[in-house]
Amino acid sequence: MKKIVAYIAVSALTIFAAVSLAGESDGSSRQVAIDGFKFAPQILTVKAGSTVTWTNKDDVPHTVVSTAHRFRSSVLDTDGKFSFTFHDPGTYEYFCSVHPHMTGKVIVQ
């Protein structure tokens, strides 16, 4: 009987760990650096449910603004961060409203 109880406990922990790891990979976190007046990477492909965080590494302020008005950061000073979770598949183009020549794209699958 003790062997059966131990087996059930180990099996339950294994299932719990597998479910936890699967949840982490579905809602992954990705990073975009704002550095040298560029978004890096400029094009990022993620799975639906992923959160993207932009971090300003420049010494000047920047923003992250969706061309389709889906998201908009406040002005990000040095080391400022902005995050957005992409729930729906599609292509999301964005730019810096302070420096409109800076553009990027998130492709959600």
Summary of the structure (lengths in Angstrom):
residues: 109
radius of gyration: 19.6
end to end distance: 47.9
largest distance: 69.6
contacts: 287
relative contact order: 0.20
helix: 23%
strand: 39%
